[in-house]
């Protein structure tokens, strides 16, 4: 089993490499976020151990970009930033496990084994509601009623995925903004309206009965038509 280790503390990285190799893992180690993203994008790893506080690009951004590119490699975030807010943010961004430092090596190994088993053991939730379904393999939105399909951009995909996981539920604007653009994003506030408009046009093109409804002062919801 092959693991990518992205950790800028050279001493800790060396110790973790020895531990993993002792457990018969093949390990590649890099020391900044840019290299971590480039190496992880090759999809040649069974898991990524990812620090948050990295030079050049932080771990949250690395993780966010991996998931935008539909890279589903399991990610174990290993970091001194162990607050509840950080853990929630890491898991929301797509991490499979969030292990704060300091940690016991036995817990690290147990977590790593758990997330590498999970891909085979747990089926993915089907991304569908009403007469539309979203394909994880090619990023296309399809209408089962008309047979039409259309490719979504990265942000459109993330937004549609969020709606499909909570059909009929009003999602607050702030929640959507944080999930798609991140807590620290400098994206303009009207970006959400722009991307909702894009998705509405694509649903119309598909001939779908699914609608994205705006509730004034509350947020948006995906409503399944009759």
MOBEL-V715271 format. One record per pair of residues at least 24 apart in sequence whose ideal C-beta (glycine too) atoms are under 8 Angstrom apart, sorted by the first residue. I is the first residue (numbers start at 0). J is the second residue. Records with the same first field share a line. If there is no record, write none. Layout:
I->J ; J
//
This chain:
0->24 ; 25 ; 45 ; 46 ; 115
1->25 ; 26 ; 27 ; 43 ; 44 ; 45
2->26 ; 27 ; 44 ; 45 ; 46 ; 47 ; 48 ; 111
3->27 ; 29 ; 35 ; 38 ; 39 ; 44 ; 46 ; 47 ; 48
4->28 ; 29 ; 48
5->29 ; 30 ; 31 ; 32 ; 34 ; 35 ; 38 ; 39 ; 47 ; 48 ; 49 ; 50 ; 53 ; 58 ; 61
6->30 ; 48 ; 50 ; 77
7->31 ; 50 ; 52 ; 53 ; 54
8->50
15->48 ; 107
18->104 ; 107 ; 108
22->108
30->54
31->55 ; 56
32->56 ; 57 ; 58 ; 60 ; 61
35->61
36->61 ; 64 ; 65
39->65 ; 70 ; 72
40->65 ; 68 ; 70
42->70 ; 72
44->72
45->72 ; 73 ; 115
46->72 ; 73 ; 74 ; 75 ; 111 ; 114 ; 115
47->72 ; 73 ; 74 ; 75
48->75 ; 77 ; 111
49->74 ; 75 ; 76 ; 77 ; 94
50->76 ; 77 ; 78
51->76 ; 78 ; 79 ; 80 ; 85 ; 89
52->78 ; 79 ; 80
58->89
59->88 ; 89 ; 92 ; 181
62->89 ; 92 ; 93 ; 94
63->92 ; 93 ; 181
65->93
66->92 ; 93 ; 157
67->153 ; 154 ; 157
68->153
69->135 ; 138 ; 156
71->118 ; 135
73->114 ; 115 ; 117 ; 118
74->114
75->107 ; 110 ; 111 ; 114
77->102 ; 107
88->182
91->177 ; 178
92->181
124->164
126->159 ; 160 ; 163 ; 164
127->163
128->162 ; 163 ; 166 ; 209 ; 221 ; 223
129->166 ; 207 ; 208 ; 209 ; 223 ; 224
130->207 ; 208 ; 209 ; 224
131->163 ; 202 ; 205 ; 207 ; 209
133->159 ; 160 ; 163
140->201 ; 202 ; 205
141->205
142->205 ; 206 ; 207
144->206 ; 207 ; 208
145->205 ; 206 ; 207
147->204 ; 205 ; 206
148->205
149->201 ; 204 ; 205
151->198 ; 201
152->197
154->179 ; 194
155->194 ; 197 ; 198 ; 201
158->194 ; 195 ; 198
159->198
162->211 ; 219 ; 220 ; 221
163->221
165->220 ; 221
166->220 ; 221 ; 222 ; 223
167->220 ; 221 ; 222 ; 223
168->220
169->214 ; 217 ; 218 ; 219 ; 220
170->218 ; 219 ; 220
171->217 ; 218
172->218 ; 219
174->218
175->218 ; 219
191->219
195->219
//
